[in-house]
Amino acid sequence: MTKEVLFYMTTWCPSCHAAQDALAEWGVTARSVNIGRDREAAGRVRALTGFESVPTFVIVDGAGVDPMEPPAPLPAGRGPRGVDRGSVITEPTNAELKAWLIKNGLLP
């Protein structure tokens, strides 16, 4: 299995641009999918988060689109923002994103 980061985003999202900049600074390659242009991808994000929340990052196997492992459920009464769900994290701060990447072996 080859771990890769799938990055669901939109062009109008400032947090997406900030995350792209952070990934570039850290030397992390991620495959970007614009959910504004890909309705199937938007549906996958809704299934993972409950709505079209970007940026959403998913650890996938190679060119796949499904999480390598089922994401942990969201805590009761909590939205997905910044919650590390194992193979998925949605709307993280740069610090949360970096910690998630390190935990998942994608950043030293």
Residue frames relative to the residue before (quaternion, step in Angstrom):
aa qw qx qy qz dx dy dz
M 1.0000 0.0000 0.0000 0.0000 0.00 0.00 0.00
T 0.1866 -0.7699 0.6038 0.0888 3.52 -1.06 0.85
K 0.2991 -0.7655 0.5447 0.1671 3.57 -0.51 1.16
E 0.0536 0.7652 -0.6402 0.0416 3.53 -1.00 0.92
V 0.3901 -0.6869 0.5583 0.2534 3.53 -1.29 0.42
L 0.1527 -0.7430 0.6480 0.0692 3.52 -0.91 1.05
F 0.1495 -0.8163 0.5580 0.0003 3.54 -0.66 1.21
Y 0.1517 -0.7829 0.6003 0.0604 3.57 -0.39 1.26
M 0.0944 0.8112 -0.5578 0.1481 3.55 -0.71 1.13
T 0.2106 -0.7021 0.6435 0.2206 3.52 -1.44 -0.15
T 0.5855 -0.6029 0.4103 0.3540 3.57 -1.19 0.45
W 0.6895 0.4997 -0.2803 0.4430 3.61 1.12 -0.57
C 0.5842 0.6305 -0.3433 0.3785 3.60 1.28 -0.26
P 0.3567 -0.7532 0.5076 0.2186 3.63 -0.50 1.12
S 0.6245 0.5363 -0.3427 0.4527 3.61 1.05 -0.66
C 0.6129 0.5428 -0.3400 0.4627 3.58 1.14 -0.65
H 0.6529 0.5019 -0.3122 0.4737 3.58 0.98 -0.84
A 0.6437 0.5149 -0.3203 0.4668 3.58 0.99 -0.83
A 0.6537 0.5037 -0.3128 0.4703 3.60 0.98 -0.82
Q 0.6266 0.5290 -0.3364 0.4630 3.61 0.99 -0.80
D 0.6488 0.5131 -0.3121 0.4673 3.57 0.97 -0.86
A 0.6563 0.5081 -0.3103 0.4634 3.58 0.96 -0.89
L 0.6449 0.5165 -0.3270 0.4588 3.59 0.90 -0.86
A 0.6508 0.5102 -0.3118 0.4679 3.58 0.96 -0.87
E 0.6484 0.5219 -0.3113 0.4585 3.59 0.95 -0.89
W 0.7241 0.4248 -0.2356 0.4896 3.59 1.01 -0.83
G 0.4549 -0.7090 0.4319 0.3223 3.60 1.26 -0.14
V 0.4469 0.6756 -0.4557 0.3691 3.57 1.18 0.61
T 0.2744 -0.7515 0.5816 0.1473 3.55 -0.83 1.03
A 0.0236 0.7819 -0.6216 0.0421 3.55 -0.95 0.94
R 0.3753 -0.6958 0.5651 0.2359 3.54 -1.10 0.73
S 0.2337 -0.8005 0.5439 0.0941 3.58 -0.58 1.22
V 0.0436 -0.7607 0.6475 0.0145 3.52 -1.09 0.83
N 0.2844 -0.7665 0.5596 0.1355 3.55 -0.69 1.18
I 0.2894 -0.7941 0.5104 0.1586 3.59 -0.38 1.22
G 0.5541 0.5861 -0.4014 0.4340 3.59 1.23 -0.16
R 0.7371 0.3779 -0.2041 0.5218 3.57 1.18 -0.53
D 0.7509 0.3181 -0.1705 0.5531 3.58 1.18 -0.49
R 0.2426 -0.8201 0.5038 0.1217 3.58 -0.06 1.31
E 0.5816 0.5590 -0.3764 0.4555 3.59 1.14 -0.52
A 0.6505 0.5029 -0.2986 0.4846 3.56 1.01 -0.87
A 0.6177 0.5358 -0.3443 0.4613 3.59 1.00 -0.77
G 0.6429 0.5204 -0.3149 0.4655 3.59 1.03 -0.75
R 0.6273 0.5191 -0.3377 0.4722 3.59 1.05 -0.72
V 0.6473 0.5037 -0.3238 0.4717 3.60 0.97 -0.81
R 0.6345 0.5178 -0.3333 0.4671 3.62 0.95 -0.81
A 0.6499 0.5168 -0.3188 0.4571 3.59 0.98 -0.82
L 0.6996 0.4700 -0.2662 0.4677 3.59 1.04 -0.76
T 0.8320 0.2640 -0.0861 0.4803 3.58 0.92 -0.90
G 0.5373 -0.6195 0.4130 0.3961 3.58 1.19 -0.40
F 0.7819 0.0237 -0.0257 0.6224 3.57 1.29 -0.26
E 0.6270 -0.5482 0.3872 0.3955 3.59 -1.24 0.06
S 0.0957 0.8393 -0.5159 0.1424 3.52 0.51 1.28
V 0.0440 0.7926 -0.6042 0.0690 3.55 -0.74 1.11
P 0.5507 -0.1866 -0.8131 -0.0272 1.49 -2.12 1.29
T 0.1131 -0.7374 0.6619 0.0737 3.51 -1.22 0.74
F 0.1568 -0.7861 0.5963 0.0430 3.55 -0.87 1.05
V 0.0498 -0.7915 0.6088 -0.0198 3.54 -0.95 0.97
I 0.3092 -0.7089 0.5989 0.2081 3.56 -1.02 0.81
V 0.0336 -0.8043 0.5908 -0.0531 3.53 -0.65 1.22
D 0.4906 -0.6139 0.5234 0.3294 3.53 -1.34 0.22
G 0.8455 -0.1357 0.0490 0.5141 3.56 -0.47 1.23
A 0.8305 -0.1843 0.1631 0.4997 3.55 -0.83 -1.04
G 0.4117 0.7379 -0.4525 0.2850 3.61 1.24 0.18
V 0.3590 -0.7182 0.5494 0.2311 3.52 -1.35 0.06
D 0.6280 0.5278 -0.3397 0.4601 3.59 1.23 -0.30
P 0.5801 -0.5814 0.4277 0.3775 3.59 -1.06 0.69
M 0.5575 -0.6071 0.4483 0.3459 3.59 -1.07 0.77
E 0.7690 0.0986 -0.0428 0.6302 3.55 1.12 -0.74
P 0.5652 -0.5802 0.4325 0.3961 3.61 -1.02 0.59
P 0.4524 -0.6933 0.4776 0.2942 3.59 -0.84 0.89
A 0.5606 -0.5793 0.4689 0.3609 3.54 -1.17 0.61
P 0.5358 -0.6169 0.4494 0.3611 3.60 -1.06 0.60
L 0.5430 -0.5911 0.4765 0.3587 3.54 -1.21 0.48
P 0.5350 -0.5971 0.4738 0.3644 3.58 -1.07 0.64
A 0.6253 -0.5630 0.3896 0.3745 3.57 -1.08 0.74
G 0.8462 0.1689 -0.1469 0.4836 3.53 -0.94 0.97
R 0.6252 0.5430 -0.3233 0.4580 3.58 1.26 0.12
G 0.3803 -0.6741 0.5822 0.2488 3.51 -1.12 0.71
P 0.6460 -0.5769 0.3451 0.3617 3.59 -1.22 0.25
R 0.4585 0.7309 -0.4349 0.2577 3.61 1.19 -0.37
G 0.8714 0.0408 -0.0746 0.4832 3.54 -0.68 1.22
V 0.5280 0.6353 -0.4155 0.3807 3.61 1.24 0.08
D 0.3159 -0.7281 0.5828 0.1745 3.57 -0.75 1.11
R 0.0577 -0.8220 0.5662 -0.0187 3.55 -0.44 1.25
G 0.6712 -0.4732 0.2825 0.4958 3.56 1.20 0.55
S 0.8418 0.0442 0.0168 0.5377 3.57 -0.03 -1.28
V 0.7491 0.3096 -0.1708 0.5601 3.60 1.30 -0.13
I 0.0760 0.7450 -0.6627 0.0099 3.52 -1.20 0.67
T 0.1650 -0.8073 0.5658 0.0309 3.55 -0.93 0.98
E 0.8623 -0.0056 -0.0425 0.5045 3.53 -1.01 0.93
P 0.2037 0.7994 -0.5436 0.1549 3.60 0.79 0.94
T 0.4947 -0.5496 0.5553 0.3806 3.51 -1.33 0.28
N 0.6566 -0.4874 0.3628 0.4468 3.61 -1.18 0.20
A 0.6358 0.5237 -0.3353 0.4573 3.60 1.02 -0.73
E 0.6559 0.4976 -0.3100 0.4755 3.60 0.98 -0.82
L 0.6390 0.5260 -0.3188 0.4619 3.57 1.02 -0.83
K 0.6587 0.5091 -0.3075 0.4608 3.56 0.91 -0.91
A 0.6578 0.5035 -0.3103 0.4664 3.61 0.91 -0.88
W 0.6430 0.5221 -0.3133 0.4646 3.60 1.02 -0.82
L 0.6581 0.5065 -0.3031 0.4675 3.58 0.95 -0.86
I 0.6431 0.5063 -0.3142 0.4809 3.58 0.99 -0.83
K 0.6594 0.5235 -0.3080 0.4430 3.60 0.86 -0.98
N 0.7455 0.3939 -0.2065 0.4964 3.56 1.05 -0.79
G 0.5571 -0.6722 0.3606 0.3283 3.58 1.26 0.39
L 0.5320 0.6374 -0.4021 0.3860 3.59 1.18 0.47
L 0.7447 0.1951 -0.1452 0.6215 3.56 1.32 0.05
P 0.4341 -0.7143 0.4749 0.2754 3.60 -0.77 0.95
